[in-house]
Each structure stands twice: as C-alpha cells, then as structure tokens.
Amino acid sequence: MSPERILLHICCAPCATTVVRRLQAAGFGVHGYFYNPNVQPEKEYFQRLLEAQRLCSTWQVPLEIGEYDWDRWQAEVRGLETEKEGGKRCDACFRFRLAATAEKAKELGIGAIATTLTISPRKRPEVINPIGRAVCEELGMRFHEADWKKQDGYKQSLDVCRELHIYRQRYCGCKYSLKEREEQEAQKAARLVAELATGEPAAPRRVTKAIKILAEKPADEKKSDVTVPEDTRAKWELSPLERKKKRDKKAKPWQEI
C-alpha cells in the first residue's frame, strides 16, 4: 500500500530539513511546494529556491515551484506595511501562501497539506495552524497541524544545515522584515560602539547578588541598621584567580597556595 501523499509548503531549505524527515517517518509520501512570492530582493528569492531544489534533489523529494508573483503578494498585505514582524501583515502572508498550497494540492490530487513555517522560533503555531485549517476546510482538504520546533526540531535543522552546507538566511523574507532586522542590527552596533567608547555596557546589566553587594555603602556610611559583612564584601572584590586560591586554601588548609 502506497503512503498517503502530502503537499508540504516549503518556506526555505533549512526549515524543510526536520519537517521532511518527520513527515516521512510518520509514513507520508512528501511532495514539496516552494511558494514564497513575499521574499525580497529577487536575488534572495532565487538563492532560497536553489537551496530548496538542492535539498529536495538530495533527498529525492518531488518539488513543485510556484509563481514568483511579488505584485500579487504586495496587494494582499497592502495597508499592513507598518506592522511589526509577527503582526497582522504576517497573518495575511501566511493565509496567502497556505491558500495557494491548498489549491496546488487539489490540482495535483493530494488530499492534505502541511507547512514548514512552525519550525521557526519566530513563528507561532497557535496562529499558523488555525489559518491552515481554515484554508483547507474551504477546499474540503486536511491540514496537518504541528509545532515542528518541539523535541529539538529547530536544533536538528541547524545540525542538518551544517552537515549539508545549506544557506541560512538572516531574516524572514519580505522587505519589511528585512528593514526591521537591519534596524535591530544597527541599534546593536550602536550599543557596542558606545560600550567601546565609554568602557561601560550601554544596555542595563542584570543585577546580580555580587553587584548589589559592591553597590552598597560601607556600614559606617549607611543609615540603615542592616550591614554587609566585610568578609563578604572582600570576597567579591577579589579577582577570579584570588578567589580560586582562597577556595583551595580553605579546602586544604595544610597546603600553601
């Protein structure tokens, strides 16, 4: 008996790695469908497409390629350009691509679809799965729901990418997510420059017990009756090497350090 066929929407090769293997292990005959007209610039789109083709060829997975109709995608998200990544623009994008996947599956005579999208730490299955269900119900099809990042799914994808030397992109895909990522990277670079210039971290530090102790005034300058023992203060003022020597001497008092 031949396995049940499923059309897998592939957003990129890295995300497809874990998902293809898990679907095959579950007994599905996997067919890939690369449909991502959201990706910009065009050079990035073709780089992701070539990597998806290479992975599917290596693993002998049939791959259908959708039209790169960026203008149509742009029309679908019009009015949502200023939404942050993970907002309403992304919801519209998911619906657009999954609906196209369901239509392609019906055209091919495949009764179920799935998507690689939920393997990303930035993608929420509680948003994507209901959208997949809805577009499939409209066509009388089945959507295979999953959160592929569970059970180290995302980590496994990283391992396979290293093994097969698969290109991994640094942003989701559309020009709006690229702009947002570039702004985040610019802010991070500015913080690092500030740290180098001042010698102090630009971003607030996590307040640890050691920092609290060193920040307190000596007992004779404090108005409160609560004091910090001097031996405790001294411990945190020692260098790491001096603290190690002190611990070793305490453990072995007969041994000179």
TAVENVEN-V657211 format. One record per residue. N is the residue number from 1. RES is the residue in three letters. BURIAL is # if it has 24 or more other ideal C-beta (glycine too) atoms within 12 Angstrom, else .. Layout:
# TAVENVEN-V657211
N;RES;BURIAL + N;RES;BURIAL
This chain:
# TAVENVEN-V657211
1;MET;. + 2;SER;. + 3;PRO;. + 4;GLU;. + 5;ARG;# + 6;ILE;# + 7;LEU;# + 8;LEU;# + 9;HIS;# + 10;ILE;# + 11;CYS;# + 12;CYS;# + 13;ALA;# + 14;PRO;# + 15;CYS;# + 16;ALA;# + 17;THR;# + 18;THR;# + 19;VAL;# + 20;VAL;# + 21;ARG;# + 22;ARG;# + 23;LEU;# + 24;GLN;# + 25;ALA;. + 26;ALA;. + 27;GLY;. + 28;PHE;# + 29;GLY;# + 30;VAL;# + 31;HIS;# + 32;GLY;# + 33;TYR;# + 34;PHE;# + 35;TYR;# + 36;ASN;# + 37;PRO;# + 38;ASN;# + 39;VAL;# + 40;GLN;# + 41;PRO;. + 42;GLU;. + 43;LYS;. + 44;GLU;# + 45;TYR;# + 46;PHE;. + 47;GLN;. + 48;ARG;# + 49;LEU;# + 50;LEU;. + 51;GLU;# + 52;ALA;# + 53;GLN;# + 54;ARG;# + 55;LEU;# + 56;CYS;# + 57;SER;. + 58;THR;. + 59;TRP;# + 60;GLN;. + 61;VAL;# + 62;PRO;. + 63;LEU;# + 64;GLU;# + 65;ILE;# + 66;GLY;# + 67;GLU;. + 68;TYR;. + 69;ASP;. + 70;TRP;# + 71;ASP;. + 72;ARG;. + 73;TRP;# + 74;GLN;. + 75;ALA;. + 76;GLU;# + 77;VAL;# + 78;ARG;. + 79;GLY;. + 80;LEU;. + 81;GLU;. + 82;THR;. + 83;GLU;. + 84;LYS;. + 85;GLU;# + 86;GLY;. + 87;GLY;. + 88;LYS;. + 89;ARG;# + 90;CYS;# + 91;ASP;# + 92;ALA;# + 93;CYS;# + 94;PHE;# + 95;ARG;# + 96;PHE;# + 97;ARG;# + 98;LEU;# + 99;ALA;# + 100;ALA;# + 101;THR;# + 102;ALA;# + 103;GLU;# + 104;LYS;# + 105;ALA;# + 106;LYS;. + 107;GLU;. + 108;LEU;. + 109;GLY;. + 110;ILE;# + 111;GLY;. + 112;ALA;# + 113;ILE;# + 114;ALA;# + 115;THR;# + 116;THR;# + 117;LEU;# + 118;THR;# + 119;ILE;# + 120;SER;# + 121;PRO;. + 122;ARG;# + 123;LYS;# + 124;ARG;. + 125;PRO;# + 126;GLU;. + 127;VAL;# + 128;ILE;# + 129;ASN;# + 130;PRO;. + 131;ILE;# + 132;GLY;# + 133;ARG;# + 134;ALA;. + 135;VAL;# + 136;CYS;# + 137;GLU;. + 138;GLU;. + 139;LEU;# + 140;GLY;. + 141;MET;# + 142;ARG;# + 143;PHE;# + 144;HIS;# + 145;GLU;# + 146;ALA;# + 147;ASP;# + 148;TRP;# + 149;LYS;# + 150;LYS;. + 151;GLN;. + 152;ASP;. + 153;GLY;# + 154;TYR;# + 155;LYS;. + 156;GLN;# + 157;SER;# + 158;LEU;. + 159;ASP;. + 160;VAL;# + 161;CYS;# + 162;ARG;. + 163;GLU;. + 164;LEU;. + 165;HIS;. + 166;ILE;# + 167;TYR;. + 168;ARG;# + 169;GLN;# + 170;ARG;. + 171;TYR;# + 172;CYS;# + 173;GLY;# + 174;CYS;# + 175;LYS;# + 176;TYR;# + 177;SER;# + 178;LEU;. + 179;LYS;. + 180;GLU;# + 181;ARG;. + 182;GLU;. + 183;GLU;. + 184;GLN;. + 185;GLU;. + 186;ALA;. + 187;GLN;. + 188;LYS;. + 189;ALA;. + 190;ALA;. + 191;ARG;. + 192;LEU;. + 193;VAL;. + 194;ALA;. + 195;GLU;. + 196;LEU;. + 197;ALA;. + 198;THR;. + 199;GLY;. + 200;GLU;. + 201;PRO;. + 202;ALA;. + 203;ALA;. + 204;PRO;. + 205;ARG;. + 206;ARG;. + 207;VAL;. + 208;THR;. + 209;LYS;. + 210;ALA;. + 211;ILE;. + 212;LYS;. + 213;ILE;. + 214;LEU;. + 215;ALA;. + 216;GLU;. + 217;LYS;. + 218;PRO;. + 219;ALA;. + 220;ASP;. + 221;GLU;. + 222;LYS;. + 223;LYS;. + 224;SER;. + 225;ASP;. + 226;VAL;. + 227;THR;. + 228;VAL;# + 229;PRO;. + 230;GLU;. + 231;ASP;. + 232;THR;. + 233;ARG;. + 234;ALA;. + 235;LYS;. + 236;TRP;# + 237;GLU;. + 238;LEU;. + 239;SER;. + 240;PRO;. + 241;LEU;. + 242;GLU;. + 243;ARG;. + 244;LYS;. + 245;LYS;. + 246;LYS;. + 247;ARG;. + 248;ASP;. + 249;LYS;. + 250;LYS;. + 251;ALA;. + 252;LYS;. + 253;PRO;. + 254;TRP;. + 255;GLN;. + 256;GLU;. + 257;ILE;.
